[in-house]
């Protein structure tokens, strides 16, 4: 029997799984860690913490599974979007913590780009028509502007998965998807770094590693020292899987264009895989980890999704949460049961879920959360139901940006799938049938699949026969018709209040 390991280094923890090439999960391990937030809107992490957690989980799944190391045919590594990447010096040591995807400090650099760079040319080259602190190249500029001593020490920026693979194999290889997600320095048309944009942004070409690879090709091989440390054989193949949300799509069986997948946890990552980039729609565009030079990942990243229901639970469901802490029913389950029979539209409530500003589809840091339509007839259950609907509206808004027919179903993954009522709501709001994953290991499963394809221990036919998704949940036509009306109001509310939201930010900053 042959086996493969999939390791995903996420924002809150590293997780590894060991699976057979028949698709059976044998062992898994998770090691958690924290995000450093030294200032408001700053978010960074030390890459050595990721590395140690990844090593620990790999070592643990090998030990738990008790399989022969000779039967482990490959390892796939994916990771969070690491913004600019890990800044390393000429000895491969970290210069400073990595500015990760949620860091928002580069607002001044965004303004500089808008004033000094041809944005039409930026869009033509990179596929990305929005300039935002989300992108790694703006974070690079922040380091350059604010930490000149560190900037002088930086030899290269390594995406998180590249950093891990470098320390396991000695090889520096960047996945096309991780390169593209940096934003302004990658040419999506030529599948390489853009010398033109690097020169315009005054970022040295030497800071971008030379070797670019797809996730379904071997990047390097485990060194003897690492093999002894982890319990592997030397020369075990390793693939660099790129950004984990892309690997998660692979784990949900997306190996061809035309499928739409939304991973909904604290935030929402929703994307359509296509043959060509979808430009000028406010989407985040980068190469798909699998078959990178021929497939594109067109991504809408909402800042809050499940995060607003957590906020609701923490502030307005103390009784339900206390019951959970005392061994009773999960607070979300209790809230869901209370809201179960609330009709579509929550009896006239609409929530805008912009509790942390918003990325795609509106790209407005000043956007505010809103509960519209409150009356004395509304209960806590109504409001919670409206919060759930808001997340579904945000998904539909993102779907609209693609401007394409998404086929016979969309895929939804993440914590929201624990609620069958919420899954039904997504179908009713969007009008699409919904399928959800069978296992809660999407990115890790994608890493396994990619490692299997790269090492030829798996074939596409084998992967396609794995049952990774459940049955379709069909939309209710009557509720969908109701939601069509509420969704138009949802969009109108933001348009009407956009200037007032900016004014509120101004007043708050002045005070």
C-alpha positions in Angstrom: 0.0 0.0 0.0 1.3 3.5 -0.9 0.7 6.6 1.2 0.9 10.4 0.8 1.1 13.3 3.3 -0.7 16.6 2.9 0.4 19.5 5.1 -1.4 22.9 5.2 0.1 25.8 7.1 -2.8 28.0 7.9 -3.3 31.3 9.7 -4.2 29.7 13.1 -2.4 26.4 12.8 -0.6 23.7 10.8 -2.4 20.5 10.0 -1.1 17.3 8.3 -3.0 14.2 7.1 -1.6 10.9 6.0 -3.8 9.1 3.4 -3.6 6.0 1.3 -3.6 6.3 -2.5 -7.1 4.7 -2.3 -8.3 7.9 -0.6 -8.6 6.6 3.0 -7.6 9.0 5.8 -5.2 7.1 8.1 -3.9 9.8 10.5 -4.1 13.5 11.1 -2.4 16.1 13.4 -2.9 19.8 14.2 -0.6 22.2 16.0 -2.0 25.7 16.7 -0.3 29.1 17.0 -1.2 32.8 17.2 -1.3 35.9 15.0 0.8 38.8 16.2 -1.1 42.1 16.2 1.4 44.7 17.5 -0.9 47.6 16.3 -4.5 48.1 15.1 -4.9 46.5 11.7 -1.4 44.9 11.8 -1.1 41.2 11.5 2.2 39.2 11.2 3.7 35.9 12.1 7.2 34.3 12.4 7.8 31.8 9.7 10.0 29.6 12.0 6.8 29.0 14.0 5.1 27.7 10.9 8.0 25.5 10.1 8.2 23.9 13.5 4.5 23.3 13.6 4.6 21.7 10.1 7.5 19.4 11.0 5.7 18.4 14.3 2.5 17.5 12.5 4.3 15.5 9.8 6.2 13.6 12.4 3.0 12.9 14.4 1.0 11.5 11.5 3.9 9.2 10.6 4.1 8.0 14.2 0.3 7.6 14.6 -0.1 5.7 11.3 2.8 3.3 12.0 3.3 3.0 8.2 6.6 2.1 6.7 8.5 5.2 5.6 9.3 3.5 2.3 5.6 3.5 1.5 5.3 7.3 1.8 5.6 8.4 -1.8 5.3 12.1 -1.5 4.4 15.2 0.6 2.3 18.2 -0.5 2.8 21.5 1.3 0.3 24.4 1.0 0.0 27.5 3.1 -1.8 30.7 4.0 -1.4 33.7 1.7 1.7 35.3 3.2 1.3 38.8 1.7 4.8 39.8 0.6 6.2 36.5 1.7 8.9 35.7 4.3 11.7 38.2 4.1 15.0 36.2 4.3 18.6 37.4 4.3 21.6 35.9 2.4 21.8 33.1 5.1 18.1 32.3 4.7 17.3 33.7 8.1 14.1 35.7 8.7 14.7 39.4 8.7 11.4 40.2 10.4 8.0 38.6 10.9 5.9 38.1 7.8 3.1 40.5 7.0 0.2 38.1 6.3 -2.9 38.5 4.2 -5.0 40.3 6.9 -2.5 43.0 7.6 -3.8 46.4 6.5 -0.9 48.8 7.3 0.0 49.7 3.7 -2.6 52.3 3.0 -0.1 55.0 2.2 1.7 52.7 -0.2 -1.7 52.0 -1.9 -2.1 55.7 -2.4 1.4 56.0 -3.9 0.7 53.2 -6.3 -2.6 54.9 -7.4 -0.7 58.2 -8.0 2.4 56.8 -9.7 1.6 53.6 -11.5 -0.4 53.1 -14.8 -3.3 51.2 -13.3 -4.5 50.1 -16.7 -1.1 48.6 -17.4 -1.1 47.0 -13.9 -4.4 45.3 -14.7 -3.2 44.2 -18.2 -0.1 42.5 -16.8 -1.3 41.1 -13.4 -5.0 40.6 -14.1 -5.8 42.6 -10.9 -7.5 46.0 -11.4 -7.8 46.8 -7.6 -5.0 48.3 -5.5 -5.4 47.4 -1.9 -3.3 46.7 1.3 -4.3 43.0 0.8 -1.7 42.6 -1.9 1.8 41.5 -1.1 3.6 44.1 -3.3 2.1 47.0 -1.2 3.4 45.3 1.9 6.8 45.1 0.3 6.7 48.8 -0.3 5.7 49.4 3.4 8.8 47.6 4.5 10.9 49.6 2.1 9.4 52.9 3.2 9.3 52.2 7.0 12.2 49.8 7.7 15.0 50.7 5.4 17.6 48.8 7.5 15.5 45.6 7.1 15.0 46.3 3.4 18.7 46.4 2.9 19.1 43.0 4.6 16.4 41.2 2.5 17.8 38.9 -0.1 14.4 37.3 -1.2 10.8 37.1 -0.3 9.6 33.5 0.0 5.9 32.6 0.1 5.1 30.6 3.2 4.9 27.2 1.4 8.1 28.0 -0.4 9.8 28.7 3.0 8.6 25.4 4.4 9.7 23.4 1.3 13.1 25.2 1.3 13.7 24.1 4.8 12.7 20.5 4.0 14.5 20.1 0.7 17.1 22.9 0.3 15.3 23.9 -2.9 13.8 27.4 -3.4 10.7 26.9 -5.6 7.7 29.2 -5.8 4.3 28.0 -6.9 2.7 30.0 -9.7 -0.4 30.7 -7.5 1.6 32.1 -4.6 3.6 34.3 -7.1 0.4 35.6 -8.7 -1.3 36.4 -5.4 1.5 38.8 -4.5 -0.2 41.0 -7.0 1.6 43.8 -8.8 4.9 41.9 -9.6 3.7 38.8 -11.6 2.7 38.7 -15.3 -0.3 36.4 -15.5 -0.1 36.4 -19.3 3.6 35.2 -19.5 3.6 33.1 -16.3 6.6 34.8 -14.9 7.7 37.8 -12.8 7.0 41.2 -14.5 10.3 43.1 -14.9 8.2 46.1 -16.1 6.1 46.3 -12.9 9.1 45.5 -10.6 11.0 48.4 -12.2 8.0 50.7 -11.9 7.5 49.8 -8.2 11.3 50.1 -7.5 11.4 46.5 -6.2 14.6 44.6 -7.2 14.1 41.6 -9.5 16.6 39.7 -7.3 14.1 39.6 -4.5 11.9 37.3 -6.5 13.1 33.7 -6.5 13.9 32.4 -10.0 12.3 28.9 -9.9 8.5 28.9 -10.6 6.6 25.6 -10.5 3.1 24.2 -10.7 1.8 22.2 -7.7 1.6 19.0 -9.8 5.3 18.9 -10.3 8.0 17.8 -7.9 9.8 20.8 -6.3 12.4 19.0 -4.3 13.3 16.1 -2.2 13.7 15.6 1.6 17.2 16.0 2.8 19.0 13.4 4.9 18.9 15.6 8.0 15.2 16.3 7.8 14.4 12.7 6.9 16.1 11.5 10.1 14.3 14.2 12.2 10.8 13.4 10.8 11.0 9.6 10.3 11.0 9.8 6.5 13.3 8.3 3.9 15.8 10.7 2.3 14.8 11.9 -1.2 11.0 11.6 -0.5 9.5 13.9 -3.1 7.9 17.2 -2.0 5.6 19.5 -3.9 5.0 23.2 -3.2 1.2 23.5 -3.3 0.8 27.3 -3.3 -2.0 29.2 -1.5 -4.1 26.9 0.6 -7.5 28.1 -0.6 -6.5 27.0 -4.1 -5.3 23.7 -2.8 -8.6 23.4 -1.0 -10.4 23.6 -4.3 -8.3 20.8 -5.6 -9.3 18.8 -2.5 -12.9 19.3 -3.5 -12.4 17.8 -6.9 -11.9 21.0 -9.0 -9.5 20.0 -11.7 -11.2 21.6 -14.6 -12.5 25.1 -15.4 -16.1 26.2 -14.6 -16.6 25.2 -11.0 -17.3 27.7 -8.3 -16.2 27.1 -4.7 -16.8 29.2 -1.6 -14.8 28.4 1.6 -16.7 30.1 4.4 -15.2 30.4 7.8 -14.4 33.5 9.7 -14.0 35.2 6.3 -15.1 34.0 2.9 -13.0 32.9 0.0 -15.1 32.4 -3.1 -13.7 31.7 -6.5 -14.3 30.5 -10.0 -11.7 28.4 -11.9 -11.5 29.5 -15.5 -9.3 29.1 -18.6 -8.7 32.9 -18.8 -8.4 35.6 -16.2 -11.7 37.4 -15.4 -10.4 41.0 -15.5 -11.9 44.4 -14.6 -14.5 42.9 -12.2 -12.8 43.7 -8.9 -11.8 40.0 -8.4 -8.4 38.9 -7.1 -6.9 36.9 -9.9 -4.0 34.4 -9.8 -2.9 31.1 -11.4 -4.7 28.0 -10.1 -2.2 25.7 -8.2 -3.0 22.8 -10.5 -2.2 23.2 -14.2 -1.2 26.7 -13.4 -0.3 27.9 -16.8 -3.7 27.0 -18.2 -6.1 27.6 -15.3 -6.9 30.8 -13.4 -8.3 31.3 -9.9 -10.7 34.3 -9.9 -11.2 35.0 -6.2 -13.6 37.2 -4.2 -12.4 37.6 -0.6 -15.0 39.0 1.8 -13.6 40.2 5.1 -16.3 38.8 7.4 -18.6 35.9 7.0 -18.8 33.5 10.0 -17.1 36.2 11.9 -20.3 38.2 12.2 -22.2 35.3 13.7 -19.4 34.8 16.2 -19.7 38.5 17.1 -23.4 38.0 17.5 -22.9 35.0 19.7 -20.3 36.7 21.9 -22.4 39.8 22.4 -26.0 38.7 22.3 -26.1 35.0 23.1 -24.4 34.8 26.5 -27.0 32.3 27.8 -26.5 29.9 24.9 -22.7 30.3 25.1 -22.7 29.7 28.9 -24.8 26.5 28.3 -22.2 25.3 25.8 -19.3 26.0 28.2 -21.2 23.9 30.8 -21.3 20.9 28.5 -24.6 21.7 26.9 -25.6 22.2 23.3 -23.4 24.2 21.0 -24.4 27.9 21.0 -24.6 28.1 17.2 -26.8 25.1 17.2 -29.1 26.7 19.8 -29.3 29.9 17.8 -29.9 28.0 14.6 -32.8 26.2 16.2 -34.4 29.4 17.4 -34.1 30.9 13.9 -35.1 27.8 12.1 -38.7 28.8 11.4 -38.0 32.5 10.6 -39.2 33.2 7.0 -37.0 34.3 4.1 -36.2 37.9 4.6 -36.4 37.7 8.4 -39.7 39.6 8.4 -38.2 42.7 6.9 -34.6 42.7 8.2 -31.5 43.2 6.1 -27.9 43.1 7.4 -24.9 44.5 5.7 -22.0 42.3 6.9 -19.2 44.9 6.5 -18.0 44.7 10.1 -14.4 45.0 9.2 -14.7 47.1 6.1 -14.9 45.0 2.9 -12.5 43.6 0.3 -14.1 42.1 -2.8 -16.6 42.9 -4.2 -16.8 46.5 -3.0 -13.2 47.2 -1.9 -14.0 49.8 0.8 -12.2 49.9 4.1 -14.8 52.5 5.3 -17.7 50.1 4.7 -19.8 49.6 7.9 -22.0 46.9 9.3 -25.7 47.7 9.3 -28.9 46.2 10.7 -31.8 47.7 8.7 -35.5 47.4 9.4 -35.6 46.8 13.1 -39.0 47.0 14.9 -40.5 45.9 18.2 -41.8 42.8 16.6 -38.3 41.4 15.9 -36.6 39.0 18.3 -33.1 37.7 18.8 -33.9 34.8 16.5 -34.9 37.2 13.7 -31.6 39.1 13.9 -29.5 36.0 14.0 -31.4 34.7 10.9 -30.7 38.0 9.2 -27.0 37.7 10.0 -27.0 34.3 8.3 -28.8 35.7 5.3 -26.2 38.5 5.1 -23.4 36.0 4.5 -25.5 34.4 1.8 -26.1 37.8 0.2 -22.4 38.5 0.2 -21.8 35.2 -1.6 -24.4 36.0 -4.2 -22.8 39.4 -4.7 -19.4 37.7 -5.3 -21.0 35.2 -7.7 -22.5 38.1 -9.8 -19.0 39.5 -10.4 -18.0 36.4 -12.4 -20.7 37.2 -15.0 -20.8 33.5 -15.9 -23.1 30.6 -15.6 -21.7 28.3 -12.9 -23.2 25.1 -14.0 -25.5 22.7 -12.1 -24.1 23.3 -8.6 -21.7 25.3 -6.5 -19.5 24.0 -3.7 -19.5 25.4 -0.2 -17.0 24.4 2.5 -16.1 25.6 6.0 -17.7 25.8 9.3 -21.1 27.0 7.9 -21.7 23.5 6.5 -22.2 22.2 10.0 -25.7 23.8 9.7 -28.0 22.1 7.2 -30.4 25.0 7.5 -27.7 27.5 6.6 -26.6 25.4 3.6 -30.2 25.4 2.4 -30.3 29.2 2.8 -27.2 29.5 0.6 -29.0 27.5 -2.1 -32.2 29.6 -1.7 -30.4 32.9 -1.9 -28.1 32.1 -4.8 -30.5 30.0 -6.8 -27.8 27.3 -7.2 -27.8 23.8 -5.9 -25.1 23.4 -3.2 -22.7 20.5 -2.5 -20.5 20.3 0.5 -17.3 18.2 1.3 -17.6 14.8 2.9 -14.4 15.3 5.0 -13.2 18.5 6.8 -9.7 18.4 5.2 -10.0 20.3 2.0 -6.6 21.9 1.7 -4.8 18.8 3.1 -6.7 16.6 0.7 -5.7 18.9 -2.2 -2.1 18.6 -1.1 -2.4 14.8 -1.1 -3.9 14.9 -4.6 -1.3 17.2 -6.0 1.6 15.2 -4.4 0.0 12.0 -5.9 -0.2 13.5 -9.4 3.3 14.9 -9.2 4.8 11.6 -8.2 2.5 9.6 -10.5 1.3 7.5 -7.5 -2.2 8.9 -8.4 -3.9 9.3 -11.7 -6.6 11.8 -12.6 -9.1 9.0 -13.1 -8.4 7.7 -9.6 -8.8 11.2 -8.1 -12.1 11.7 -10.0 -13.4 8.5 -8.5 -12.9 9.7 -4.9 -16.1 10.7 -3.3 -15.2 14.1 -1.9 -18.6 15.9 -2.1 -22.0 15.1 -0.8 -25.4 15.1 -2.5 -26.9 18.3 -4.0 -29.1 20.6 -1.8 -31.6 22.1 -4.2 -32.9 25.7 -3.9 -36.6 26.3 -2.9 -38.1 28.3 -5.8 -40.5 30.2 -3.6 -37.9 31.3 -1.1 -35.5 32.2 -4.0 -38.1 34.5 -5.5 -38.4 36.3 -2.1 -34.6 36.5 -1.7 -34.3 38.1 -5.2 -36.2 41.1 -3.8 -34.2 41.4 -0.6 -30.9 41.0 -2.4 -31.7 44.0 -4.6 -32.4 46.0 -1.4 -29.1 44.6 0.1 -27.1 46.1 -2.8 -29.1 49.4 -2.8 -28.5 50.0 0.9 -24.7 50.0 0.5 -24.9 52.3 -2.6 -27.2 54.7 -0.7 -25.1 54.8 2.4 -21.6 54.6 1.0 -20.8 58.3 1.4 -22.3 58.3 4.9 -20.0 55.4 5.9 -17.0 57.4 4.8 -18.3 60.5 6.7 -18.7 58.3 9.8 -15.1 57.2 9.5 -13.9 60.8 9.1 -15.8 61.9 12.2 -14.6 58.9 14.2 -11.0 59.6 13.2 -11.3 63.3 14.2 -12.6 62.4 17.6 
